[in-house]
Amino acid sequence: MFLFPPKTAFGKTVPKSRICTQVNATRRIRDLFTKQVAEIRWAHKLSPETIHLPAKPGVPEIEVFDIQLKTLTCDEAVLETVDRAIPFPIIHRIFSEKGVAYSAAHKRPSEADSSQWVVGPRFTSSFNPQPSSFEKPLPAALDLGKLYAALLASLMPLPARPKESLTSQIARCERFRILKRQVDQLTARVHREKQFNRKVALNQKLKPLKAELKALSAL
């Protein structure tokens, strides 16, 4: 949980209908917003004017959006839709009865059309209690690009390796996440399997996956 400087406060409510109209959302997406989202608030704007850090290509500003839920959690498609509607990098704070969670997808301008943004892999924290004692200062950074990278990195399952680029770290974390699901699923199958020969075969499949998982985690 980050403590955003008072000067960055924006505090503008964004109508759900406006978000959906902006991206020509499907009926399914509109229904998700209706059922799951109580309010969307543009809470903070991290810009050269508000935080006194220079902009960088691809990171002219960083927006902080607060999403108050009606439900305990929300579908990832809700966050994806907000990201598609707002042409800036976004840090989401998701509030529900479970507490607050942070979420961010890696966003960058399209190489084919700089007016369009590409929404990449998303990283989301677990829900935590909301007391202000959990808040910490923003990561130290020399510019908005490095601040954005640090905020994203704080949500990733693996820390950056020495001199590793943000793009490489994201790719490694995404591979780790996919592989972890496969390992967990296979491990569960091993535990359920009663026949010895099938259990051995599953363990043989698990061994190289675990080795790759360990390699991905290594610094």
C-alpha positions in Angstrom: 0.0 0.0 0.0 1.5 3.3 -1.1 1.2 6.7 0.3 0.6 9.1 -2.6 1.7 12.8 -2.0 -1.2 15.1 -1.2 -0.3 17.3 -4.3 -1.1 14.4 -6.6 -4.7 14.1 -5.4 -7.2 14.4 -8.3 -10.4 13.0 -6.8 -12.6 12.9 -9.9 -15.5 10.4 -10.1 -15.5 8.7 -13.5 -19.0 7.4 -14.6 -19.0 3.6 -15.4 -21.0 4.4 -18.5 -18.3 6.7 -19.8 -15.7 4.0 -19.5 -17.8 1.4 -21.3 -18.8 3.8 -24.1 -15.1 4.8 -24.6 -14.2 1.3 -25.5 -17.5 0.2 -27.1 -17.9 -2.4 -24.4 -19.9 -5.6 -24.9 -23.1 -6.3 -23.0 -21.2 -8.8 -20.9 -18.7 -6.1 -19.8 -21.4 -3.6 -19.1 -23.1 -6.2 -16.9 -19.9 -6.8 -15.0 -19.6 -3.1 -14.3 -23.2 -3.0 -13.1 -23.0 -6.1 -10.9 -19.4 -5.7 -9.5 -18.5 -1.9 -9.4 -20.0 0.6 -7.1 -17.8 3.6 -8.1 -14.7 4.5 -10.0 -12.7 7.5 -8.8 -9.6 9.0 -10.6 -7.8 9.4 -7.3 -4.3 10.6 -8.1 -2.4 12.0 -11.0 1.4 11.5 -10.9 2.8 14.0 -13.4 5.8 16.3 -13.7 3.6 19.1 -12.3 2.3 17.1 -9.2 5.3 15.0 -8.3 8.2 16.9 -9.8 9.6 14.0 -11.8 10.3 14.3 -15.5 8.1 12.4 -18.0 9.6 9.7 -20.2 8.6 8.3 -23.6 5.6 6.0 -22.9 5.1 7.4 -19.4 3.9 11.0 -19.6 1.8 10.5 -16.4 0.8 7.7 -14.1 -2.8 7.6 -13.0 -4.2 6.0 -9.8 -7.7 4.8 -10.0 -9.8 3.7 -7.0 -12.4 1.0 -7.8 -15.0 0.5 -5.0 -16.6 -2.9 -5.4 -20.1 -4.2 -4.6 -18.6 -7.7 -4.6 -15.6 -9.2 -2.8 -13.5 -9.3 -5.9 -13.9 -8.2 -9.6 -13.4 -9.8 -12.9 -10.1 -9.0 -14.5 -12.1 -7.8 -17.6 -13.3 -4.8 -15.5 -9.7 -3.6 -14.9 -8.8 -4.4 -18.5 -11.7 -2.2 -19.7 -10.6 0.8 -17.6 -7.0 0.4 -18.9 -8.2 0.4 -22.5 -10.3 3.5 -21.9 -7.6 5.7 -20.3 -4.5 6.4 -22.5 -2.0 6.5 -19.6 -0.4 3.9 -17.4 -2.7 3.1 -14.4 -2.3 1.8 -10.9 -5.6 0.4 -9.7 -6.6 0.3 -6.0 -9.4 -2.1 -5.6 -11.6 -1.7 -2.5 -14.0 -4.3 -1.1 -15.0 -5.8 2.2 -11.8 -7.9 2.0 -9.7 -4.8 2.2 -7.6 -3.2 -0.6 -5.6 -4.8 -3.5 -3.3 -3.2 -6.0 -3.3 -4.1 -9.7 -1.5 -2.9 -12.8 -1.0 -4.0 -16.3 2.1 -3.1 -18.3 0.9 -0.4 -20.7 2.9 1.1 -23.5 2.1 3.1 -26.7 1.7 0.9 -29.8 4.7 0.8 -32.1 2.3 0.8 -35.1 0.2 3.7 -33.8 1.5 5.9 -30.9 -2.0 7.1 -30.2 -3.1 3.6 -29.3 -1.9 1.8 -26.1 -1.0 -1.9 -25.7 -2.2 -3.5 -22.5 0.2 -6.2 -21.4 0.4 -8.7 -18.6 -1.4 -7.8 -15.4 -0.1 -8.2 -11.8 -2.4 -8.0 -8.8 -1.7 -8.2 -5.1 -3.8 -10.1 -2.6 -6.4 -8.1 -0.5 -5.0 -6.6 2.6 -6.4 -4.6 5.5 -6.7 -0.9 5.0 -5.1 0.7 8.0 -2.8 3.6 7.1 0.0 1.9 9.1 0.4 -0.4 6.1 1.2 2.6 3.7 4.7 3.2 2.6 6.3 6.1 0.6 6.5 5.8 -3.2 9.7 4.1 -4.5 12.6 6.5 -5.1 12.9 7.3 -8.8 14.6 9.8 -11.1 11.8 10.0 -13.6 8.2 8.8 -14.2 9.4 5.9 -16.3 11.5 4.5 -13.4 8.7 5.2 -10.9 6.3 3.2 -13.1 8.7 0.3 -13.4 9.2 0.3 -9.6 5.4 0.3 -9.0 4.9 -2.6 -11.4 7.9 -4.5 -9.9 6.3 -4.3 -6.5 3.4 -6.3 -7.8 5.4 -9.0 -9.6 6.0 -12.4 -8.1 9.7 -12.3 -8.7 12.3 -9.5 -8.0 14.3 -8.0 -10.9 17.7 -9.6 -11.7 20.7 -7.3 -11.8 20.6 -5.1 -14.9 17.4 -6.8 -16.1 15.1 -4.7 -18.2 11.4 -4.2 -17.2 10.3 -6.0 -20.4 12.5 -9.0 -19.5 11.3 -9.1 -15.9 7.7 -9.0 -17.0 8.3 -11.9 -19.5 10.0 -13.9 -16.8 7.3 -13.3 -14.3 4.6 -14.2 -16.8 6.3 -17.4 -17.7 6.8 -18.2 -13.9 3.1 -17.5 -13.3 2.0 -19.9 -16.1 4.4 -22.5 -15.1 3.4 -22.3 -11.4 -0.2 -23.0 -12.3 0.9 -26.1 -14.3 3.1 -27.3 -11.4 0.3 -26.8 -8.9 -2.2 -28.7 -11.1 0.2 -31.6 -11.7 1.1 -31.8 -8.1 -2.6 -32.0 -7.2 -3.0 -34.8 -9.7 0.0 -36.7 -8.2 -1.6 -36.4 -4.7 -5.0 -37.7 -6.0 -3.5 -40.6 -8.1 -3.7 -44.0 -6.6 -1.9 -46.1 -9.2 1.9 -46.2 -8.6 2.9 -46.3 -12.3 0.7 -43.2 -13.2 2.1 -41.4 -10.1 5.6 -42.1 -11.4 4.7 -40.8 -14.9 3.2 -37.6 -13.4 6.3 -37.0 -11.3 8.5 -37.4 -14.4 6.5 -34.6 -16.0 6.8 -32.5 -12.9 10.6 -32.7 -12.6 11.6 -30.5 -15.6 8.8 -28.0 -14.8 10.1 -27.6 -11.3 13.6 -27.2 -12.6 12.5 -24.4 -14.9 10.5 -22.8 -12.1 13.6 -22.8 -9.9 15.7 -21.3 -12.8 13.2 -18.6 -13.3 13.3 -17.7 -9.6 17.1 -17.5 -9.5 18.7 -14.1 -9.3 
